[in-house]
Structure formats: structure tokens, C-alpha cells
């Protein structure tokens, strides 16, 4: 996949254009493709995070094998996690969150059931289910769905007819800070005609302690996850697959919010059909139908001093399909994909008055919104001699219908003339160019994408956002958000040395964000005001990063990255939740089955913040972590032990992503043991 | 190919717009003119029967919509030329007075005489309401008086206000609707009468009643896009829009303004003044 060619441009020229790219703000980064992976041949991804928890030989690459999926994702350079507590972090890419990203699980669309974004879909799977996370920045993520900021596809871990026979593993882990106990196991069988993979994982954590030892109340959680996936070969070139995941979390604390979660449950199932060829010319034909259902129950009965007790359950159900095939014509490598989903989002709120003689107060916060989306995606990856070009497009039909009359009438209080159904056509176009010039790789792209408002943005009814302490109301008449983005990256790569500079710039028209509406009265007691989701003329987002790695020797490897981010609205005001300068660095050692690492992670002071969105200036911080591992072989079986310390100096800090500046975890010592039976 | 067909079928299903059309009741059924109403009184005379209906089970303090029909027993038919008029009377221990009421009319349904009465007080053991009816039956004019019982509303909600305005006039303001409030922008109606003397309560025209619905249990949360009540000369009522953002207990704070825009009663709701002295209550 990597092309290389000897080229002429002088180094000075490249550096010059790089500096230009970084400074002029009109360019945006390019992410080099870090791990070329066969299965992703035609998806030119920015980054791939390897997850496979207990498995295979990736242990030495992982600082913390049994960490949560959230922690894994956070190790991706292009992903930052917004935190409302210790659980269910929300991934953001290019400083954009869920509604601007396409996040899928093995190609399946799943939508959280919480109106307050307490259940990003990444919270409904665990590392035990997954092999890797494929990350595409900007429209490079459009293969997964309509997006502005990018796409993340979490790939399920499958044996895929490898002749491994029976295998299994047991894993356990413990973390001192929040007394997290993790137990996991898997049992797999695979031969040329049939495979099944099962895994189970259980986690339980108490409140964690911030740096200095202060306990962060309501940060506990408990979760278990069970999954089975299986495949059967109907013929040499035909197979069917099926998968089911059951994930349930209980007693999840959200220290940054006024409520916790008593239940978050997902059942995610799919049936697939794969065929090596189609109509003779197409190959890798892959199709899937899927269904998932999520129930999420917010609960404040465990909190003292609640002004008014409330129940806030939410449900989200999605059914969908996709079918895709590749076509290779000389230099052109096409991929075609047809996909669609139907989602039902319903959430309600019941408040119980202090005066028990009064009737409970009831509202529909998501009025049973039915979303239909059918899309066609095509890409062509064209190989030239020393360069390649990827062209892609996604065309989708998207509609929202308010099914519930109670909800429709509620919204008509604000929008008397609103229609029950709202449809739109969404378009995405992208071109990405890669050229190898000797040891330099140049990547550049320009794209255009659109997205429909999320259910909350379009139809939310008094959704309380504890970050800026405002109630939010959706607007069904919102315009489609449109984004043009450019990206550029330059990599200089030698066998032992690599450095990549990248930048990207998004100019988002009709950017959707909550705007204060002074005439409205708050619903939530103690809220500062009411905001309505509105289109502002435009917003600008700029991200730049520098990444390098250096192999000091076969055993020692050094890596580091630093990134800069900026986001502003049409008045030049700062957008919320934009990262300050952040950096990380690691020294990794691996030899003779011993592994060790020392890493630093930190951020500069958040000078570009916006109090209107509830932000305060977050101070600079840095944390230091270390890990040690050893792999043993016992009768062909594999025992892997890893231990480490995070936040060694017990720094008390919070990052710009921490809601209400809840401090992050202090010093944490962890140990994991996995035993794999081969 | 076969599989492809299934996929296309699935696709078609998923893009087909599920449109739930409302059922049109185009078949017209012979409608009972007092369908859904409760017969609360039946007064029998030698050759006819007077039936009094209400939407509620009882007559209550506040606005009562009342339907009356008279059956001629000689023809066994309800008559449509009764020229019915009425007068409610309260017999207190020391005096008598009437109550604000509309004229009766049978324009909608010729055999049903409709009107409303706003009772300001309930009956008790020593003080009672009477309804005086005057009508024609077969060319003869008839006068009948029947004792009626007026109760406190079951829900205990204040829906009627009798008060003295700053202009020194005594007013009776009564909530009419929405009778079944919803989380929606509701049509709101009220009636306003002034008390000229103990017997005469003329409709007050062209005043304005401002509304400010609040939920005292929710930090005095208010709702948007309410429309103040203005006079509608067609039905002699005050009409406006009341938005309710959730179920529960609502206090609708009111101000009464005369034609000159002067406030006769009621105050603005502010941080320091959580409620107006003029209000309605509702709970659903």
C-alpha cells in the first residue's frame, strides 16, 4: 500500500510548504496511514487502533491490555475523549463529537439512547469484542456514514476460518485507584469451514480518587458484556456469519452530572453473507442485516439533596443493512456500498413534585423520532506509478419523522408550523492524493460533506446540559450542516525514523450549535437559561499535529506527538470543547518477551475557551506513566503479565474534555494477567 | 441474483415512507344531540318534561355549559319553539342574587337550548340555588323554578375569580377551556362579566387578559408563545393560546386590562413576586 518513489523536491521546499500549511490555517492535516491492513485495502484510513484484548502477539504494543475501550481509543492520536465521569467517554475527532461523526460497529449503525449523551455507542461494546478501531478523518470516514468530522468503525474480533482449532483465554486485571476488578475469558473454535468466537468480560469499579487522594463521588460503575460471533462456509467462496453482543452496565456514576445511570443495556445482532465474487467482476461481496436495541435509564435516587426527583429513561432501536463489493479495473480499485438504517429514538422525563398531592410532571424529551437513511457510497482508488488518488462520494436520503403526537404537539409549542416529517438529501465528495517523493510522503485532500441534525438537535425538548448549565431545545427546521475541508500531511520516513506533520481545516457552513434564547424560561431548576439549537453562518476548525518516532535500537523505540487545535464561530468567538495544545511521548522497550514503557501525556493551558458555553480556563498539566510486561510460554500456552502505574506523580488535574472540571484519576497501579490456551 | 433481489426488497422496504393517514370518518351517523352529556335534572310536568344536561356530572362553581330540552309528552317530541330563557338565583340567608349567564339559544340543534352559567359560590344547607325557566309550550307561556345543587369542583383547582378591580367594579372571570389540557399550544377561553347589581351581570367587552402560566413546583418555570386572551364578539368570550410544556400543576397568572390598557387587577410575575393575585389553576 505504501508507495515510494525517488523524487526531486528539495527538503527545504517541503519544509517550507509544511510551515505554510501549518500557519496559514487554511490547510489541514493529513494523517498518514499508520498501519496498512489487508482487510482495509480500499479504505484509506487515517489511523487504526489495535484493540484485541487478550489475544495474539499485540500485547507488547499495548501499554494496558485490559483497559477500557475508552482508554484504547484515547491512545489514538486523532481521538480525544470527552468525560462525564469514569465511564462512557464520548469520542471526538478533529474537535467534533458524536453528532458530527459516523461511528459504527462492524459497519452497523447504532445510536445511543440517552438525551444527555451519557451513552456514546462505544460504551456498549468492550475490548473483548473487538479487534481494532478504524479511524478516518473528515470525509475519509464517509464510508461508514454521513459525517463532518470523521468516522470510526469498531471491528469485531473474528477467527475468520483460520485453522486454529480450539483456543481460549482467561484474563483478569485489577486497578488500585478505583479498585477496578476485571474478569474476562474467551473460547473460540475455528477451522476452514466453521468458526465461532465467544467472549465475556466483567468490570466493576468503585469511586476513583483524584490526584492528592480526593475521592470523586459517583464515579463507580459495573458492567458486563457477552458476545458470540460465528461463521459457516456454504461453499468455498460463500459464507454466512452471525453475531450477537449483549452489554449491560448498572449503577454507573456520572460525577459531572446531576444524575446517574441505573441501567444501560444494548443487544446488538447481525447476520451477514459474504461471497468472494459477484457477477464475475466484483469481488469481496459482503452484506449484512442488523438490528440493535438500547435501553438507558437515568436515575437520581442515589443522590442526596435532589431538588426534584426525576426518571429519564430512553430507548433507541436501529435496524439496517449494507452490501458492498469491490471492483478492480487495472489501476482503478473501486468499492461500492449501499447501506441504510431505520432508527427509533424515544425518551421521556417524569418529575415528581415535592408536594405529593400534585400530579407528576411528564414530557417527551425525544418524541419518538424515526430516522430513515439510505445511502450509496463509492470510491475509486487509482494507483499511478508513484502516487495514488482516492476519489469517493456518498449520496444519502435522510428523513426524520416525529411519530408521537404528544411529542409533536409539544414541539409545536415552539414551532407551530412544523411538519411531522423532514427529509433531505445528503452529499459527500472527497479526493485524496498521495505522492511519494523519495523518503517523503505527501498526502493532501479536499472534500465536502453534509450531515443532518441529530435527534437532540432537531427534536430535543428541554435537554439539560450540565456543561453550560442550560436547557436545550431542538429545532426541526434546522438546515443541513455542510462542511468543506482540506488536509495536508507530509511524512519523512526512514527505516528507523519517521516524522509526520499534518494539518486540516474545516469550514463548516450552517454549523449547528445552541444559541441562547433569553425569552425562554428554564425547565431545569437551577439552570441558567435556555438555548435553541441553531445554524450559525459558519464555524472554522483547524487542527495541526506533528508526530515522530525513532528506533533507538531494536529494543528501544521513542515516539512523540504534539497537536494544536482551534475552533471559532462566525463572530470569531471560541467554540466549546476545543483542545488546547496537547502532547504525548513514549519510550518503549521490547526484548525477549519483556516489555516496558515510560510515557508522558499532557496539555498546555486552555487559553481559547468560551465562558458562554460553560468553559473555564483549564490549566496545563502533564502526567507520567510506566508499564512493565513479561510473556511466558507454558506448554505451548501463553501467559502474559503486565503491570503499570498511571499518573505516577499523583497529579491533580483536569483536561478541557472533563465536564465541570471534575478532576481525573490520580495515581493508579494496575496489573493484568492473561492466559491463552492455544 | 436471488440474494440481490432480497436486498433490493429490503431496500425498498426501508425507503418506503410509512405514512399513517388519519382515518376519515366520512360516514355520517345519526347523532344524538345530547351525546356525551350527563342528564343532571329532569323536571316532570303534566304534559311535558324538562331535561337539563351538563358536560360534567354536577353543576360546579365556575363555568358550566348547560343544555336544556323540553319534551312534549302529547307528541313525544322535543320542541323547538320554546323561546326558552333562564335566570339562576342564589337564595342566601340575608339576600338573593343571580349569577353571570349567557342567553340560551337553539341555533346549533333546534331542540337543544344551550348556554352557560358561571356560579360564584356553592350551595350549602341554608343557601341554595334555583334555576328559573320561562318558555312557551303549545302557545302557552310557562314558568318553572327548580332547585339545583352547585358543588365545589372535585379537583380543588381555582378556575373562577370574583374580584373588585381598581376601577371599583366587581368582576367575575371564569376559565372555560381547554377542558382537556395537553402538552401543546392549547386554545384557551375565558368569560368575563361585571356585576352591575345583584341581578345583572353584563358581558365585559374588549378588555384584555394577559396570561403567564407557571409551574410553582418547577422553580416557576414558564412556557413560551402564549397569546393573551382578547375579546371575541362572536361568542362573547376571551380567546387566546396557552402553551403547557409538561403535565402537572400549572398556575396561570393573569392580569386584567381595560380598553385603555390600565391594569384593573393582577401583577407581573417576577423573582420577588412569584404569583399574581389573579390566577387560574389547572392540573393534568
Boltz contact constraints between the chains, C-beta under 6 A:
constraints:
  - contact:
      token1: [A, 321]
      token2: [B, 10]
      max_distance: 6.0
  - contact:
      token1: [A, 323]
      token2: [B, 7]
      max_distance: 6.0
  - contact:
      token1: [A, 340]
      token2: [B, 14]
      max_distance: 6.0
  - contact:
      token1: [A, 342]
      token2: [B, 14]
      max_distance: 6.0
  - contact:
      token1: [A, 353]
      token2: [B, 217]
      max_distance: 6.0
  - contact:
      token1: [A, 358]
      token2: [B, 217]
      max_distance: 6.0
  - contact:
      token1: [A, 358]
      token2: [B, 249]
      max_distance: 6.0
  - contact:
      token1: [A, 359]
      token2: [B, 248]
      max_distance: 6.0
  - contact:
      token1: [A, 359]
      token2: [B, 283]
      max_distance: 6.0
  - contact:
      token1: [A, 361]
      token2: [B, 246]
      max_distance: 6.0
  - contact:
      token1: [A, 361]
      token2: [B, 247]
      max_distance: 6.0
  - contact:
      token1: [A, 361]
      token2: [B, 248]
      max_distance: 6.0
  - contact:
      token1: [A, 362]
      token2: [B, 246]
      max_distance: 6.0
  - contact:
      token1: [A, 362]
      token2: [B, 247]
      max_distance: 6.0
  - contact:
      token1: [A, 363]
      token2: [B, 246]
      max_distance: 6.0
  - contact:
      token1: [A, 374]
      token2: [B, 15]
      max_distance: 6.0
  - contact:
      token1: [A, 409]
      token2: [B, 182]
      max_distance: 6.0
  - contact:
      token1: [A, 409]
      token2: [B, 184]
      max_distance: 6.0
  - contact:
      token1: [A, 410]
      token2: [B, 183]
      max_distance: 6.0
  - contact:
      token1: [A, 412]
      token2: [B, 185]
      max_distance: 6.0
  - contact:
      token1: [A, 413]
      token2: [B, 185]
      max_distance: 6.0
  - contact:
      token1: [A, 413]
      token2: [B, 225]
      max_distance: 6.0
  - contact:
      token1: [A, 413]
      token2: [B, 243]
      max_distance: 6.0
  - contact:
      token1: [A, 520]
      token2: [B, 224]
      max_distance: 6.0
  - contact:
      token1: [A, 521]
      token2: [B, 221]
      max_distance: 6.0
  - contact:
      token1: [A, 521]
      token2: [B, 222]
      max_distance: 6.0
  - contact:
      token1: [A, 523]
      token2: [B, 221]
      max_distance: 6.0
  - contact:
      token1: [A, 525]
      token2: [B, 219]
      max_distance: 6.0
